[in-house]
Amino acid sequence: MQATSPEDEQTYPATIEKVNSDGTFTVKWDDPDGGPETDDVEAGAMKKIIVFKDYVVGDDVMAVSTEDGQRYPGIVNKINEDGTFQVKWDDPDGGPETDDINPENMKKVTVFKDYKVDDVVEAVFPEDGQMYSATVMKVNGDGTFQVKWDDPDGGPEESPVKAKDMKYPPIPLDKLEVGQKFKGTVRGVREFGAFVDIGAETDGLVHISRIANERVDDPNDYVEVDQEVDVWVSDIRDDGKLGLTMVEGKIGGGGRRPADLTPFEAVDPDEWLTARVDNIMHFGAFVTVTLPDSGASASGLIHISQIREGFVEDANAELEVGQEVQARIISVDLERGKMSLSMKSGGGGGGGGGAPAAARPPADLSLFEGIPSDQWLTGKVARTAPFGAFVTITAPDSDATADGLVHITAIKDGFVESVDDEVSAGDEVQVRILSVDAFGGKMSLTMKPEDF
């Protein structure tokens, strides 16, 4: 499990030693690092982790080397009596050829090995370690495959290649069909869903609403990186985006065009409209708004910052599904079929019956638009929220400042349970600009060393 240490309130791996009569659990830390070996921890400060332990000899794995703590590919060579597994590294690179690894520091890797003669593949060329197109000529007795290179370019015309160094060429999106089933690998998990590799030209998104039949609050409770999952193609969009579902019944939308929002484009932003709350997310609420004259209706987003004046921490505390609210249309994107609305009067007064004051103009972010995404800037945390931290940065060679959001997933590599555990108001941090929406007055930042 992962448990929060009462010593420093940080999360560390541990094992339950005893269930106490007061409802707490005595946990033994995997690496006490000079602190107590055990602690009594409340259930709310613990999170169960499922560790796979049924490895067999010959399994391909990614495992953490005891030499440097980094993950490397290897093969299970032996099952040890103490519960560890002897892993033989694919490329020891001067280090030990084998290591005894705890199962929590290993992850099984499924390698496709059923290539056939005449299969067209991409394989690692032994001369330079790069992948090139090739054709399978023979299945060798040692488990490798003899491939013939399309363009040997002065190197060997044929080479033996391991299965783990081969793959089929990416599937073009125009060859996919809605409803097709694939076994995919989770490549990334975000608050809105999971990106899954099915061998296509691009990874597909399993939206949070299509991970399971029940309501899903956190995709991390259902999937993890490198996990194999069964998925179905649910949506193939003209812009090159691929939608997937882990629930076979939630298929549909392939080739669906964006909603026609033409009737809403000319609506005065000062006009109040009745909207019904359809769904509430951590970032705001999706509502259906209907025009009183034509009866045309469409879905739009009321961002959490547009629910009311002042800071809103939780949209669920302000709204409920089925509730009728008064909202104004802020913007309409006909090309993408998206509409933004606001419940704010725009002038600090209450909403409701009277005509709202003019909406507050968005922050001027023009000086931040040209800053490259690899340039680090010094910022100061203005405030924190459950979903991230707002950081004030200054444009280079200027006195202009603006706030940007570092989402909880962009604070650091790995899982962040609480924003307040990582940063506090007033902290000085290093950030990079991910995106700037000058029209909407929004800027996304990251504290990570690289994008995902």
N, C-alpha and C positions, 0 to 999 in steps of 0.2 A: 504494500500500500504506500501512498504518499501521506505524510502527516505533518502538521505544523508544530514546530518545536516551540515550547514555551520560553526557551532561552532567548531566541532572537526573532520568533514569529516567522521564520522562513520554512519552506516546505522541503522535506527530505524523504528518501525511501526508508521504509521501516517494516518490521514484522510484528504482529500482535503476539505478545507473550502471555497475557492474562486478561480476563474480563473481570473488572472490579465491581463490587456491590453498589457503588455510588453511580454506576452508569458510565464510568470512564473506562479506558482501556490502557493497560500497560504495554507500551510498544518498545521494541528494541531497535535502535537505529543501525542501519547498515554500516554507516561510517560515522561514529560519534565525533571524530576529529577534535579530541581534547575535551569535549563536553561529556555530560552523563551518558552512560551506555543505554539507559532506559528512561522513559518519562511516562507519566499518566496523562493521557490526552482525551479530550471530549470527542464524541462521535462526529460532531459538526466540523471538527478540525482534521478529519481523516477522509481519504478517498481511496476506495478499493482499486487495485490494479490486477488485472488477470494476466498471469505469467504462463506462457506456453512451456510445458516441460516434456512433451512427448516426442522429442527429437529421436531419430534413428540414425544409425550409421549410414553415411552417404548423403544425408540431407545437405542441401546448399543453404548457407546462412550468411548473414552479415553479423559480425560479432565485434565486441569492444576488446581491443588488444590491451593486455596488462602492461605492455611496455610504454605506451603513450596515451592510452585512453581514447584512441580514435577507432572508428568502425572500418572494418575491412572484410572483403569477401573470403569465405573459406568453406570447408566441408567438414561435417561431423565425422571424426575419425574413430572415436571411442566413447562409450558411455561409462563414466566413472562411478564408483560405489558411493561417493560422497554427494551425489546429485549434480555434480558438474559434468561438463562435456568437453572432451578433448577435440579441439578444432585445428584442422590442418589448413594453414593459410594458402590461398592461391598464389600469392607472391610475397614470400617472407621478407624480401628486400633487405637482407643482411641481418634481420632479427631471427628469433627462434622459428623453427618450421611449424611447431605446434604450440598450443596454449590451452590451459584448463580454464573454461569459462563458465560462470554462473548463468543459468537460463534467463535471468532477467536482463542480462547483457547481450542477449542473442535475439535475432529475428530471422524466422524462416523465410527463405526466398524460393519461390516456385520457378523453376527453369523449364521452359518448353523444350522437349527432347524428341518430339515425333516428326522431325523434318523428313521429307521423302526426296528420293532422287528426282531431279528436274525442278524442285522448288526454287523459286527466285527469292533470294534473301539479301539482307545486308549483314556483313560479317567484318570482324576486326582483322585487318591486313597485318601479318606478322612483321612486316618491314618497318612500319611507322606507328602501329597501334591505332590507326584511324579506321572508320567503317566505310566500306565500299560495297557496291552492288556485285553480286556473285550468283552462281547457280550450283545447287547441290549435285555433285557427280556420283558420290558413293557414301554409304554409311560404314564407317570404319569399325573394326572390332574393339577398339579401346574406348568407344563412346564418342569419339570425335566425328566430324563430317568433312569429307573431302569436297572442297568447293573450287569452282573455276571462276577466276576473276573476270569481270566484264572488260576491264582495262588494266592489265597487270603493270603497265608503264615501266617496264624494265625489270620488275621483280618476278617472282615465281608465277607461273601461269595457274598453278593449283596449289592449295595449301590445306593441311588439316586444321580444323577450327573447333574449339569446344562449343557445346550448345549454349553456354552462358554468354558466349561472345558473338552470338548470332540473333537475328530477329527478322521477322517478315517486314517488308517495306510498309510504311504507313498507309492506311486505308484512306483513299480520297473520300471527302465528305459526300460527293455526288454518287458514291457507290453504296452509301448507307441508306437504310429504310427504317421508318418509324415502326417500332415493334420488334426489331431485331434484338436478340439476347446475346450478351457478351459476358465473359469473365474478365473483370478489369481490376486494376491495382490503384488504390488510393494514393494520389500524389501530394495532396494538400488538403487541409481542413480549415475552413473559415467559419465565422459566426453565421453566415448565410447558407452554408452547405459544404459539399466536398467535391474536389476535382479528381476525376477518375480517368486513368489511361486505359483505353480499350484497344490501342494500337492504331488509332486514327491519326489524321494529320494534326489534330489538336486534342487536348484533354477535354472531356465533357464535364459539365456541372450537374451534380445531383443537388437540386435545391433542397433546403431544409424541410420543405413541405413534402418532398418525395423520398425521404430517407426511410420512413416507416409509416404505418397506417395510423398510429397514434400521434398526438402532438409531440413535437421534438423541440425542446428548449435549447439544447446544446448538442450540435453534431458530434462533438468529441465523446459524448456518452455512447455513441453508436458505431463510430468508425475511427480508425487511426491510420496514420501514414504507413504505406507498404502493405496494408491489409488487402486481401483479395475479396472482391464482392461480385455478386451477380447483378447485372444492370440491364436495362432495356433502353433502347433509343426512344426518346419521347419527343424530341424537337430538333429539327435541322433548319437553322436560320440562314437567310440570304447573306448575312454579314459574317458568316464563317463561325458562328457560335454553335456549340453542340449541347443539347440538353439530354440528360439521362435520368432514369428513375430506378430506385431499388425496390419499388412496389409495382409489380406487373400491371395492376389495375389502373395505375396513374399514368397512362400513356395517352398522348394526344398533343396537338399543337404543332405537329410537324408542318413546316412551311407556313404557319399562321402569320398573317401580316399584322403590323401594329394597329391598335385601335384607331378608328377614324375620329379624330378630335376636332375636325374642322368647325363644327358648330360652337365649340368652346373658345376658339381662337380670338373672336371679336368681343368676348364678354368683358365689360368694364371691370378692372381690378377693384373698384370701389363697391361693386354690387355684391350683396350678401346672398348666398344660395344655401338651400337646405341640403345637407349631406348625411348619409347613413354610414356609420362605422362598420366596416366589414372584417378587418383584421388589425391586430395591434402587434407591432414588433418593438424591439428595444430602441430603434431609431425613429419611430413615429407610427402613424396609423394610416392604413389604406381605407379610403372612403369612396362611396358611390355618390356622385353629385348629379342632380337632374335639373335641366333648364326648364323654368316654369312655362315658357311660351311654346317651345317645340316639343317638350317631353323627352328630348334626347338625354341619355344618361351615359356616364363613363366613370371609370375608376381613376382616382388620383391619390397622391401622397400628401399628407400633412406631416411634415418633418417635426420631430420632437421640439425643435426650436421655434416652431410656428404654432404650438398649441395654445400658449398664453404668454403674457409678458412675464419676464423673470425666468430664472433657471428652472427647468423641468427635469427632474432626475429619472422619473419612471413614467412612461406614457400610460401604463396600466393603472396608475394611480389617478390619472386625469380623465380617462375615457373607458368605455366598455363596449364590446361588440353589440351592434344593434341600436346603439344610441344615435339620436338625431342631433346634429350640431349645425351651427351657422358658420360658413366658411367663404372665403374669397379665392378666386383663381389668381395665382401669382404668375405662372408661366405655363405655356403649352408648347410641347415639342412634337410637331406633327410627324417628323421623320421617324422618331423613335416611339411614338405613341405614348408619351408620358406627360402627365400633368401634375403640377405642384400647386397646393392650396395652403391657405393660412387661416387660422381662427383668431389671429391677432388683429386689432384695429389699426395698428401701424403707428399710432400716435401716443400710446401709453394709456389711453382710456379704455373703458370696458367695451366688449363686443355687444352683440345683441341688436336692438332695434335701430339705433341711430346710424347715420352715415359715418363710415369710418374716416379717420384722418388719413392723409397721404402716407403710403407705406415708407418706412425708413429705407433709404438707399443702401445697397450692399457696400461692404468695405471696398476701397480702391486697391485692387491687388495687381494692377498693371505692372508695377516695378518688380513683382515676384515671378511673372510669367516666363521670363527668359533665363531664369537661374537653372543651370543643369542639375539633373537629379543626383549626380555623384558629388555635388559640392556640399560640404558640411557647413552648417551655420550654428552659431551659439544662440540658444533661446532660453527663455525663463518660463517655467510652468505657471500659467495664470490661474488655472483651477483644474480639478479632476472630476470625473464622472464615472459611473460604473462601466461605460463603454470606451473610455479613453481619457486622454489629457489634452487640454487646450494650452498651447505653447505660443508665447509672443516672440516673434523674431523680427529682426531689423534687416531691411534690404541693403546689400553691400553698396558702399559709396553713397549712402543716403541716410536720412534720419527717419524715413518712412518705416512704420511698424505695422504689423498685423498679426492676428491670431490664426493659428492653424490647428487642426485636430490630429493628434497621434492616436490612432485607434488602438484598442487594447492588444490587438494582434500584431501591431507594428512597434511595440515597446521594446521587445527583445526576441531573440530566437527561443523557441520553446513555448510551453503553455504558461500563460499569466493568469493566475486565479483572481487577483485583485489589483486594480490599478494603484490603489493607495499603498500596496506593499512595495511598489517599484519607484514611484515618484510622489512628491508632495508639492503643494503650491509654494512658489518661491525658489524651487530647485533650478539650478542652471544645467541645461542638458544640450547635447549635440544632436542636431536633426538634419535630415535632408528633405527636400520638397519632392513629393510624389506627383501631385497634380494641383492645378490652379483653375478654379472656375470663377473667372473674373465677373461673368454675368451674374452668377448667384452669390458672389462674395464669399466663396468657400475655398479653403486650401487644406490639402491632406499632406501630412508629414510622416516621417518614419524615423525611429531611433535605431533601426536595424542596419547592419553593415551592407546588406544587399537585399534586393527586392525578391519577392516570391509571387 
